[in-house]
Amino acid sequence: MKTVNRRSCLKLAACATFAGSTAGLFSGRALAAPASEGKGKGKAIVIYYSRTGSTEALAKMIAEHTGAALLKIDVKEKYAPDYGDMTYIARDEVRANARRELETVIPDLSGYDTVFLGTPYWWGSVSVPINTFLMDHNLANKTVAPFITSGSSSPSGALSRMKTLCPQAKFVEHFYVPGSDAQDAKADVDAWLKKLGF
């Protein structure tokens, strides 16, 4: 039988201690907003812009249900606080296909398979901050699940714009609700997510 000396015993003990400590480290959730692991969908992230809080309410519901990471898009130059003034600024920007420089630092998205993409509906399109984001990140080869809020309009124009800017993405069924109903939409959001497999 091979003799085990004192130095070998110490090495074995050190390895066992390290393995035990790293098992505890990596078995837990390291992120405050961990990526979704549900039903073979891979990692997911919720990316959204919200000015009044309606789209943000949906984004948080989605993140809570799926365990996905949450990323709020914001701009360096803020919009006018008055809704009436902001509406006309947004109209002119949408018509001009304008950009607004983003304040948000966009992380590496290569590790995410599914993107829940949220925006308010602005003048027949997506919000300008989301338009800017998609101009720079076309989400190629990712599954995109849009969620949209508006005052009363159909979301068709926003969906069309997303698809134009992300021609290589796979779009799945969207979720839409009037902004005034967003805070109370949890049951509908959960049903939509379950239908998508989350």
C-alpha positions in Angstrom: 0.0 0.0 0.0 1.3 3.5 -0.9 2.3 5.6 2.1 0.6 9.0 2.5 2.9 11.5 4.1 1.9 14.6 6.1 2.3 17.0 3.2 -0.1 15.0 1.0 -2.6 15.0 3.8 -2.4 18.7 4.1 -2.9 19.1 0.3 -6.0 16.9 0.4 -7.5 18.8 3.3 -6.9 22.1 1.6 -8.6 20.9 -1.6 -11.6 19.7 0.3 -11.9 23.0 2.1 -11.7 25.0 -1.2 -14.3 22.7 -2.9 -16.7 23.1 0.0 -16.4 26.9 0.0 -16.7 27.3 -3.7 -19.7 25.0 -3.8 -21.5 27.4 -1.5 -20.4 30.4 -3.6 -21.5 29.2 -7.0 -24.7 27.3 -6.0 -26.4 30.5 -4.8 -27.7 33.3 -7.0 -24.9 35.8 -7.4 -27.0 38.6 -9.0 -29.7 40.7 -7.4 -31.7 40.2 -10.6 -30.7 36.6 -11.7 -31.2 35.4 -15.3 -34.2 33.2 -16.0 -33.6 29.5 -16.2 -37.2 28.4 -17.2 -38.1 25.6 -19.5 -35.1 25.7 -21.8 -35.5 29.3 -22.7 -32.0 30.2 -21.6 -31.0 33.5 -19.9 -33.4 36.4 -20.2 -33.2 40.1 -19.6 -35.9 42.8 -19.4 -35.0 46.0 -21.2 -37.4 48.9 -21.1 -37.9 52.7 -21.2 -40.6 54.3 -19.1 -41.4 57.9 -18.6 -44.6 57.8 -16.5 -44.0 54.5 -14.8 -46.6 52.4 -16.7 -44.1 50.4 -18.7 -41.8 50.1 -15.7 -44.6 48.5 -13.7 -44.9 45.8 -16.4 -41.1 45.4 -16.5 -40.9 44.7 -12.8 -43.8 42.2 -13.0 -42.0 40.3 -15.8 -38.7 40.3 -13.9 -40.3 39.1 -10.8 -42.2 36.3 -12.6 -39.2 35.1 -14.7 -36.2 35.9 -12.6 -34.7 37.8 -15.5 -32.3 40.7 -15.1 -33.7 44.2 -15.3 -32.3 47.1 -17.4 -33.9 50.5 -17.5 -33.0 52.7 -20.5 -32.6 56.4 -19.6 -31.3 59.3 -21.6 -28.8 62.0 -20.8 -31.0 64.9 -21.8 -34.3 64.5 -20.0 -37.7 65.2 -21.5 -39.8 68.1 -20.5 -41.7 67.3 -17.3 -44.9 68.8 -18.6 -46.8 66.1 -20.5 -48.2 68.5 -23.1 -44.8 69.9 -23.9 -43.2 66.5 -24.0 -45.8 65.1 -26.4 -44.9 67.6 -29.1 -41.2 67.1 -28.6 -41.7 63.3 -28.9 -43.8 63.7 -32.0 -41.1 65.8 -33.8 -38.4 63.4 -32.8 -40.3 60.3 -34.0 -41.1 62.0 -37.3 -37.5 62.9 -37.8 -36.3 59.4 -36.7 -34.2 61.2 -34.1 -31.8 59.7 -31.5 -31.2 60.7 -27.9 -27.9 59.9 -26.3 -28.4 57.2 -23.7 -27.3 57.6 -20.1 -27.6 53.9 -19.5 -24.5 51.8 -20.0 -25.6 48.8 -22.0 -23.9 45.6 -20.8 -22.7 42.7 -23.0 -26.0 41.1 -24.2 -24.3 38.1 -25.9 -25.1 35.8 -23.0 -28.9 36.5 -23.1 -31.2 34.4 -25.3 -34.5 36.2 -24.6 -35.0 39.9 -24.5 -38.3 41.3 -23.0 -38.4 44.7 -24.7 -40.7 47.3 -23.2 -41.7 50.7 -24.5 -44.6 53.2 -24.4 -46.2 53.8 -27.8 -45.2 57.2 -29.2 -46.8 58.7 -32.4 -47.1 55.4 -34.3 -43.7 54.0 -33.2 -41.5 53.1 -30.2 -40.3 55.7 -27.8 -37.2 57.5 -29.0 -34.9 56.1 -26.3 -35.9 52.5 -27.4 -35.4 53.6 -31.0 -31.9 54.7 -30.1 -31.1 51.5 -28.3 -32.3 49.3 -31.2 -30.4 51.4 -33.7 -27.2 50.4 -31.8 -28.3 46.8 -30.8 -30.3 45.0 -33.4 -30.7 41.9 -31.1 -29.8 39.5 -33.9 -30.5 35.8 -33.2 -32.3 36.6 -30.0 -35.9 35.9 -29.0 -37.7 39.2 -28.5 -40.9 39.4 -26.5 -42.3 43.0 -26.7 -44.5 44.7 -24.1 -46.1 48.0 -24.9 -48.2 50.6 -23.2 -50.1 53.5 -24.7 -52.9 55.9 -24.0 -55.4 54.3 -26.4 -53.6 53.4 -29.7 -53.0 50.0 -31.1 -49.4 48.8 -30.7 -49.0 47.8 -34.3 -46.7 50.7 -35.3 -44.3 50.0 -32.4 -44.2 46.3 -33.3 -43.5 47.2 -36.9 -40.6 49.5 -35.9 -39.1 46.9 -33.7 -39.1 44.3 -36.4 -37.6 46.8 -38.9 -34.7 47.5 -36.5 -34.2 43.8 -35.6 -34.6 41.9 -38.8 -32.6 38.9 -37.5 -34.4 38.6 -34.2 -37.2 36.1 -33.5 -40.3 37.9 -32.3 -42.9 36.1 -30.2 -46.4 37.1 -29.1 -46.4 40.7 -27.6 -48.2 42.0 -24.5 -50.1 45.2 -24.7 -52.1 47.2 -22.2 -53.3 50.8 -21.9 -51.0 52.7 -19.6 -53.8 53.4 -17.1 -54.3 49.7 -16.6 -50.6 48.7 -16.2 -50.5 48.7 -12.4 -53.3 46.2 -12.2 -52.1 43.9 -15.1 -50.2 41.3 -13.1 -52.6 38.4 -13.7 -52.6 39.2 -17.5 -48.8 39.5 -17.5 -48.4 36.1 -15.7 -50.8 34.5 -18.2 -48.8 35.9 -21.1 -45.5 34.7 -19.7 -46.9 31.2 -19.0 -48.1 31.1 -22.6 -44.5 32.0 -23.7 -43.2 29.2 -21.6 -41.9 31.2 -18.6 
